[in-house]
Amino acid sequence: MRVAISLRLANDDWAAASTWVTEAERLGVDCVWSAEAWGHDAVTPLAFLAARTTRIGLGSGIVQAGTRTPALVAMTAMSLASMSGNRFRLGLGVSGPQVIEGWHGIRFDRPVRRMRETVEIVRQLCRGERSSYRGEIYELPLPGGEGKPLRAGARPQPAVPIYLATLAPRSLELTGEIAQGWLGTSFMPEHAQIFTGPLAAGAARAGRALADLDLQAGGAVAFGDDLERLIAPRKPGLAFTLGAMGSRQHNFYNEARGPCSSSGSRDGARRRPRACPTGWCSSPTCWAPTRWSARASARTATPGSRRCVSSRPRGCWRSGWPPSGA
């Protein structure tokens, strides 16, 4: 097992961020990942750190696919690979409608297909091939125009590894099929099969095993004797994630299909919202497409403290769905 860290929001104190990462490098940390939401982008901080480090891996965790053209993603990857001495790891994710539509003003649609085509184009251009591609979403050159297929002016960087941050089964299978690694942003060790099952299925389609993927999964780490004091700082972020982020129609829970003991359905048909079948959802990892109250606060963010409401068939681990290996 290797250790990686995430570059926390620097709040403009880049000297402190640089000191933290260089010390992590000295201690043997394998990689630092830089995220983006609607503040600092994921790429610029990595260029900043590339000039201040010599060994530690530099990963984008994640670049939001769809906000940049695949060609621009490829240009960025080649630039960072070159300036860092091939330490860059390209992490991609589709983000969600709250950010893609609310911040970027771009329609959030067909995320799995968009991700596949983005990866294919990025790899093609990083290999130094001409920009000739025809997909369902992207077509290069643009038909009916004056553009011609181009080849990158930068030195090719075919070895840039691509990691995908995915959660839903179809996206996980895509990751296993086409990516070098997986970024498990919401990994639950006690239910690892939810993630590793689709990843392994996708890997098998590509003629490889799950062990061939670099799995980057983790969470917050804190040390102390007072458990409640350590948990408290995590509650506001969890409340915000569950109550304000993501899509109520396209999410990890709705995409997962399996026999549902609480609704008796697995076809994903829409239903009128109603309470979780177990009432107060006491499971720490309710499988329901949970829509927690937007008023959830640090005091009410603990799983089991709010009633979950669903618009599609659901179930809870407590009610026995999905079965093991679903």
C-alpha positions as CSV (number, residue, x, y, z in Angstrom):
1,M,0.0,0.0,0.0
2,R,1.2,3.5,-0.9
3,V,0.2,6.8,0.7
4,A,-1.3,9.7,-1.2
5,I,-2.5,13.1,0.0
6,S,-5.0,15.6,-1.3
7,L,-4.1,19.3,-1.8
8,R,-6.5,21.0,0.5
9,L,-7.9,24.4,-0.5
10,A,-4.9,26.6,0.0
11,N,-7.0,29.7,0.8
12,D,-4.3,31.6,-1.2
13,D,-1.6,30.6,1.3
14,W,0.5,28.8,-1.4
15,A,3.7,29.0,0.7
16,A,2.0,26.8,3.4
17,A,0.7,24.5,0.7
18,S,4.1,24.2,-0.9
19,T,5.8,23.5,2.5
20,W,3.2,20.8,3.3
21,V,3.7,19.0,0.0
22,T,7.5,19.2,0.0
23,E,7.5,17.8,3.6
24,A,5.2,15.0,2.4
25,E,7.6,14.2,-0.4
26,R,10.5,14.0,2.1
27,L,8.5,11.6,4.2
28,G,7.9,9.3,1.2
29,V,4.3,10.1,0.2
30,D,3.7,8.7,-3.3
31,C,1.4,11.3,-4.8
32,V,-0.5,14.5,-4.2
33,W,-3.9,15.0,-5.8
34,S,-5.4,18.5,-6.6
35,A,-9.2,18.9,-7.0
36,E,-11.4,21.5,-8.5
37,A,-15.0,22.6,-7.9
38,W,-15.7,26.3,-8.4
39,G,-12.6,27.8,-6.8
40,H,-9.0,27.1,-7.8
41,D,-8.7,24.8,-10.8
42,A,-7.0,21.4,-10.4
43,V,-4.2,22.1,-12.9
44,T,-2.4,25.3,-12.0
45,P,-1.5,24.2,-8.4
46,L,0.2,21.1,-9.9
47,A,2.4,23.3,-12.1
48,F,3.2,25.4,-9.1
49,L,4.2,22.2,-7.1
50,A,6.1,20.7,-10.0
51,A,8.6,23.5,-9.8
52,R,9.1,22.8,-6.0
53,T,9.3,19.0,-5.9
54,T,11.4,16.4,-7.6
55,R,9.9,12.9,-6.9
56,I,6.3,13.0,-5.7
57,G,3.6,12.2,-8.2
58,L,1.2,15.0,-9.2
59,G,-2.4,14.1,-10.0
60,S,-5.4,16.0,-11.0
61,G,-8.2,14.7,-8.8
62,I,-10.1,15.7,-10.8
63,V,-10.2,17.7,-14.0
64,Q,-13.9,18.1,-14.9
65,A,-14.5,16.5,-18.3
66,G,-16.9,18.6,-20.4
67,T,-15.6,21.9,-19.2
68,R,-12.6,21.7,-21.5
69,T,-12.4,20.2,-25.0
70,P,-10.6,16.8,-25.1
71,A,-7.8,18.5,-27.1
72,L,-7.3,21.1,-24.4
73,V,-7.2,18.3,-21.8
74,A,-4.5,16.5,-23.9
75,M,-2.5,19.8,-24.2
76,T,-2.6,20.2,-20.4
77,A,-1.6,16.6,-19.8
78,M,1.4,16.9,-22.2
79,S,2.5,20.2,-20.6
80,L,2.4,18.9,-17.1
81,A,4.0,15.6,-18.0
82,S,6.8,17.5,-19.7
83,M,7.5,20.1,-16.9
84,S,7.3,17.6,-14.1
85,G,9.5,14.9,-15.6
86,N,6.7,12.5,-16.3
87,R,5.2,12.7,-12.8
88,F,1.8,13.8,-13.9
89,R,-1.3,11.6,-13.6
90,L,-4.4,12.8,-15.4
91,G,-7.5,12.3,-13.2
92,L,-10.8,12.9,-14.9
93,G,-14.4,13.0,-13.7
94,V,-17.7,14.1,-15.1
95,S,-18.6,16.1,-11.9
96,G,-22.3,16.7,-11.7
97,P,-25.1,19.1,-12.9
98,Q,-24.7,21.4,-9.9
99,V,-21.2,22.4,-11.1
100,I,-21.4,21.7,-14.8
101,E,-24.7,23.5,-15.4
102,G,-24.7,25.9,-12.4
103,W,-21.1,27.2,-12.7
104,H,-20.0,26.4,-16.2
105,G,-23.3,26.8,-18.0
106,I,-22.8,23.6,-19.9
107,R,-25.6,21.0,-20.3
108,F,-24.8,17.9,-18.2
109,D,-25.7,14.9,-20.4
110,R,-24.5,11.5,-21.5
111,P,-21.6,11.5,-19.0
112,V,-20.5,7.9,-19.6
113,R,-20.3,8.4,-23.3
114,R,-18.6,11.8,-23.0
115,M,-16.0,10.3,-20.7
116,R,-15.2,7.4,-23.1
117,E,-14.8,9.7,-26.0
118,T,-12.7,12.2,-24.0
119,V,-10.3,9.5,-23.0
120,E,-10.0,8.2,-26.5
121,I,-9.2,11.6,-28.0
122,V,-6.8,12.5,-25.2
123,R,-4.8,9.3,-25.7
124,Q,-4.8,9.7,-29.5
125,L,-3.4,13.2,-29.3
126,C,-0.9,12.4,-26.6
127,R,0.4,9.7,-28.8
128,G,1.2,12.3,-31.4
129,E,-1.5,11.3,-33.8
130,R,-3.6,13.7,-35.9
131,S,-6.9,15.0,-34.6
132,S,-9.1,12.8,-36.6
133,Y,-12.0,11.4,-34.6
134,R,-15.7,10.7,-35.1
135,G,-17.8,9.9,-32.1
136,E,-21.3,10.5,-30.9
137,I,-20.4,13.6,-29.0
138,Y,-17.1,14.8,-30.4
139,E,-16.0,15.0,-34.0
140,L,-12.6,16.2,-35.2
141,P,-12.2,18.2,-37.3
142,L,-15.6,19.8,-37.0
143,P,-17.6,18.8,-40.1
144,G,-18.6,21.4,-42.6
145,G,-15.8,23.8,-41.6
146,E,-12.3,24.7,-42.7
147,G,-10.5,22.8,-40.0
148,K,-8.0,20.1,-40.9
149,P,-6.6,17.3,-38.7
150,L,-3.7,18.6,-36.7
151,R,-0.9,16.9,-34.8
152,A,0.2,18.3,-31.5
153,G,3.2,20.6,-31.7
154,A,4.4,19.5,-28.3
155,R,6.5,16.3,-27.9
156,P,4.1,13.3,-27.5
157,Q,3.5,12.0,-24.0
158,P,1.9,8.6,-24.6
159,A,2.7,7.3,-21.1
160,V,0.5,9.8,-19.2
161,P,-1.7,7.5,-17.0
162,I,-5.4,8.3,-16.9
163,Y,-7.4,7.8,-13.7
164,L,-11.2,8.1,-13.6
165,A,-13.3,9.2,-10.6
166,T,-16.4,7.2,-10.9
167,L,-19.2,5.9,-8.7
168,A,-22.1,4.4,-10.7
169,P,-21.9,0.9,-12.0
170,R,-21.7,1.8,-15.7
171,S,-19.0,4.3,-15.0
172,L,-17.1,1.9,-12.8
173,E,-17.2,-0.7,-15.6
174,L,-15.9,2.0,-18.0
175,T,-13.0,2.7,-15.6
176,G,-12.1,-0.9,-15.4
177,E,-12.1,-1.2,-19.2
178,I,-10.2,1.9,-20.3
179,A,-8.3,3.6,-17.4
180,Q,-5.0,2.9,-15.7
181,G,-6.5,3.8,-12.3
182,W,-9.6,4.6,-10.2
183,L,-10.1,7.5,-7.9
184,G,-12.6,6.3,-5.2
185,T,-13.9,9.5,-3.9
186,S,-16.7,7.9,-1.8
187,F,-15.2,4.5,-1.1
188,M,-16.8,2.4,1.7
189,P,-14.5,-0.4,2.8
190,E,-17.3,-2.4,4.4
191,H,-19.1,-2.5,1.1
192,A,-16.1,-2.6,-1.2
193,Q,-17.8,-5.1,-3.6
194,I,-20.1,-2.4,-4.8
195,F,-17.1,-0.7,-6.4
196,T,-14.7,-3.5,-7.1
197,G,-17.4,-5.7,-8.8
198,P,-18.1,-3.4,-11.7
199,L,-14.4,-2.4,-11.9
200,A,-13.5,-6.1,-12.3
201,A,-16.2,-6.6,-14.8
202,G,-14.9,-3.8,-16.9
203,A,-11.4,-4.9,-16.6
204,A,-12.4,-8.4,-17.8
205,R,-13.8,-6.9,-20.9
206,A,-10.4,-5.5,-21.7
207,G,-8.7,-8.8,-21.0
208,R,-7.1,-7.8,-17.7
209,A,-7.7,-8.2,-14.0
210,L,-8.7,-5.8,-11.2
211,A,-5.2,-6.0,-9.9
212,D,-4.0,-4.3,-13.0
213,L,-5.7,-1.1,-12.0
214,D,-4.2,1.4,-9.6
215,L,-6.9,1.9,-7.0
216,Q,-6.7,5.2,-5.2
217,A,-9.3,5.1,-2.4
218,G,-9.1,6.9,1.0
219,G,-10.7,9.4,3.3
220,A,-10.0,11.8,6.1
221,V,-7.5,10.8,8.7
222,A,-7.4,12.2,12.2
223,F,-5.8,11.1,15.5
224,G,-7.1,11.6,19.0
225,D,-9.0,10.0,22.0
226,D,-12.2,12.1,21.7
227,L,-14.1,10.5,18.8
228,E,-16.9,13.1,18.8
229,R,-14.4,16.0,18.6
230,L,-12.7,14.4,15.6
231,I,-16.0,13.7,13.8
232,A,-17.6,17.2,14.3
233,P,-15.4,19.0,11.7
234,R,-16.4,16.5,9.1
235,K,-20.2,17.0,9.5
236,P,-20.7,20.3,7.7
237,G,-19.0,19.0,4.5
238,L,-21.0,15.8,4.7
239,A,-24.3,17.7,5.2
240,F,-23.5,19.9,2.2
241,T,-22.6,16.9,0.0
242,L,-25.7,15.0,0.8
243,G,-28.1,17.9,0.9
244,A,-26.9,20.2,-1.9
245,M,-24.7,18.4,-4.3
246,G,-25.2,15.8,-7.1
247,S,-28.2,15.0,-9.2
248,R,-31.5,13.6,-7.9
249,Q,-32.0,11.7,-11.2
250,H,-28.5,10.6,-12.2
251,N,-26.5,9.4,-9.3
252,F,-24.6,6.5,-7.8
253,Y,-27.7,5.1,-6.1
254,N,-30.2,5.4,-9.0
255,E,-27.7,3.9,-11.4
256,A,-27.2,0.8,-9.2
257,R,-29.8,-1.8,-10.0
258,G,-30.7,-4.9,-8.1
259,P,-33.6,-6.7,-6.5
260,C,-35.2,-4.3,-4.0
261,S,-36.9,-5.9,-1.1
262,S,-38.6,-2.6,-0.1
263,S,-40.1,-1.7,-3.5
264,G,-40.3,-5.1,-5.3
265,S,-38.9,-3.5,-8.4
266,R,-35.6,-3.3,-10.2
267,D,-36.6,-1.6,-13.4
268,G,-35.9,1.9,-12.3
269,A,-39.4,3.2,-13.0
270,R,-40.3,6.5,-11.4
271,R,-42.4,6.5,-8.3
272,R,-43.9,9.1,-6.1
273,P,-41.5,10.3,-3.4
274,R,-42.0,8.5,-0.1
275,A,-40.1,7.8,3.0
276,C,-37.4,5.1,3.3
277,P,-39.1,1.8,4.0
278,T,-37.3,1.4,7.3
279,G,-38.6,4.8,8.5
280,W,-35.7,6.6,10.1
281,C,-32.7,5.3,8.1
282,S,-30.4,4.0,10.7
283,S,-27.9,2.4,8.2
284,P,-24.6,4.4,7.9
285,T,-24.6,3.6,4.1
286,C,-28.3,3.6,3.0
287,W,-28.5,2.5,-0.6
288,A,-31.5,4.7,-1.3
289,P,-31.2,7.6,-3.7
290,T,-31.2,9.7,-0.6
291,R,-32.3,13.3,-0.8
292,W,-31.4,14.7,2.6
293,S,-33.0,17.9,3.7
294,A,-31.2,20.9,2.3
295,R,-31.5,22.3,5.8
296,A,-29.3,19.6,7.2
297,S,-26.7,21.1,9.4
298,A,-23.7,20.0,11.4
299,R,-26.0,18.8,14.1
300,T,-28.3,16.7,11.8
301,A,-25.8,15.4,9.3
302,T,-25.1,12.1,11.1
303,P,-26.6,9.2,9.1
304,G,-29.9,8.1,10.7
305,S,-30.8,11.6,11.9
306,R,-32.9,12.7,8.9
307,R,-35.7,10.9,7.0
308,C,-34.6,10.0,3.5
309,V,-36.9,10.6,0.5
310,S,-36.6,8.8,-2.8
311,S,-38.1,9.2,-6.2
312,R,-37.1,5.8,-7.4
313,P,-37.0,2.2,-6.0
314,R,-34.8,2.0,-3.1
315,G,-33.7,-0.2,-0.3
316,C,-31.4,0.0,2.7
317,W,-28.7,-2.3,3.8
318,R,-30.8,-2.8,6.9
319,S,-33.7,-4.1,4.7
320,G,-31.4,-6.5,2.8
321,W,-31.0,-4.8,-0.5
322,P,-29.0,-5.0,-2.6
323,P,-27.7,-8.5,-2.1
324,S,-24.0,-9.2,-1.7
325,G,-22.2,-8.7,-5.0
326,A,-24.9,-6.6,-6.6
